[in-house]
Amino acid sequence: MKLSNLIYASSYFVAILFFTSCNNDDDFSGDTDTMTDTEVEFSGTYAQVDHMGRPGINTVLSADDETKDSQNTTLPTDMAANFASSFEARLEAYHDVYATLLGADPDDVNYETNILGFDAPTLTGYLAADVLDIAPNLPTTYFNPGTDADGDGRILVPDGDEVGLTGRTLQDDVIDVSLILLFGGEEGDRFSGQDTDGDGESDLPRLTSDGVALTASISDSFPYLSSPE
Amino acid sequence: MKKTKIYLGLAFMAIIGVVLVAADHIDAPSTAGTTADIADFYAFEPTEGSDNTVLIVDLQSNVDPSLAYGSFDEDILLEINVDLDGDLVEDTVIQAIPRNGKMYFFGPVVPTQTGLTSEVLVDSPLGSIEISESSAIVETTDDGVKLFAGPRQDAFYFDFNQFNLVIGGNAPEGFKDVDEAVDTFDGSNTMAIAIEIPNIMLGTPTAKNALGLDVYKAWITTNRKQ
């Protein structure tokens, strides 16, 4: 903790010195154009090292370090072909872990079609193309489990009344959404800590929510994120 | 056969489970903890019905004190790629790169090249903003684009430590309930770049999402000077 604070403080000290010198340059020269675009050097070639579309995709579904590195330098056009099958294998491996813990045969506990109606190949193919969908003319929600505009009793099975996958707000619980899509089955609550025998204890693991909510403070004006802590 | 599958699965999870990863924070060995590490990407309407879109990219994180955090790297070019027609090739690009305490923005513009290498689109300047310290400095361009760059609270939230137990096969009960779960990222900060831009500058999408709605398909890359 102290080390963290020390590094943090040091970085600001350097930053302050830097900004000060920059401002001094302006003052001494008396020319506010000393740092304009025309005098700044931007030449050179830049090679891609990291990629991100949706949160958590590379983290959760890439099977190993080599795949994680490869995903970061793969074009979106090639991602489904390169990663969908290994993502699907990893999705099944997650289910095998809980099959074992539950004392069941791993062959009997598999991914189940989710609230989007996606089977495993469809879901992993969709997620493998790691881009964020952003609707310019609709309310933003990464997904909003619990929305049921037509009151048909389904949590969010697409039947024409949903707005979702339209971007990502700072408040959106993207981890819970991801967990629901991966482990929730077609009703979104397949593994949610159910007490199946009524003895007051959970008999199924809780995999559809990590239990935490937003802790950072959010501003209602640009840039929306609050000052560092 | 079945036992082999079980043991392989568990060993596999145990190895992977110790790697510190979340959202895109620290997601891969070659970028983890570097100044190029993308932590998060947000995109949203600032208010319902707005004709603008807010794009926020978080680089770096101090969730672990050993990670790079605290200043933008002049060798790292950030790109926001936007595909309009759904072919997953960028049709317009916004770039950001720091120089001498300022963040310079370029685009949105049709990129001169697509693929894994880029050059700064110097012929399409968008604007620049002094990199903030703890209080936010915000600039609005003549086109109505708001710009920001500087340290901010990390809004990502995740009980990451329990996640590691879950995928490691060490949490039979799964995740904790609301009363016991802990946000690993509570109190951490990130280096944020924020843009609020009129949709008309990005173009009109014809791409569809999984629910059939018209969407931009967007992704972030960081690119290191060669």
Interface residues (C-beta under 8 A of the other chain):
Chain A: M1 L3 S4 I7 Y8 S10 S11 Y12 V14 A15 I16 F18 F19 C22 M35 D37 V40 E41 F42 S43 G44 T45 Y46 A47 Q48 V49 D50 H51 M52 G53 P55 G56 N58 T59 S62 A63 D64 D65 K68 D69 Q71 N72 T73 L75 P76 T77 M79 A93 Y94 D96 V97 Y98 T100 L101 D105 P106 D107 L116 F118 Y126 A129 D130 V131 L132 D133 I134 A135 P136 N137 L138 P139 T140 P158 E162 V163 G164 L165 T166 G167 R168 T169 L170 D173 V174 I175 L179 F191 G193 S202 P205 R206 L207 S209 D210 G211 V212 A213 L214 T215 A216 S217 I218 F222 P223 Y224 L225 S226 S227 P228 E229
Chain B: K2 K5 I6 G9 L10 F12 M13 I16 V19 V21 A22 A23 D24 H25 D27 A28 P29 S30 T31 T34 A36 D37 I38 D40 F41 Y42 A43 F44 E45 P46 E48 T53 V54 I56 N62 P65 Y69 G70 S71 L77 D83 D87 L88 V89 I97 R99 N100 G101 K102 Y104 T114 G115 L116 T117 S118 E119 V120 V122 P125 S128 E130 I131 E133 S134 S135 A136 V138 K146 F148 P151 R152 Q153 D154 A155 F156 Y157 F158 D159 Q162 F163 V166 I167 G169 A171 P172 E173 G174 F175 K176 D177 V178 E180 A181 V182 D183 F185 D186 G187 S188 N189 A192 A194 E196 N199 L202 T204 P205 A207 N209 A210 L211 L213 D214 V215 Y216 K217 A218 W219 I220 T221 T222 N223 R224 K225 Q226
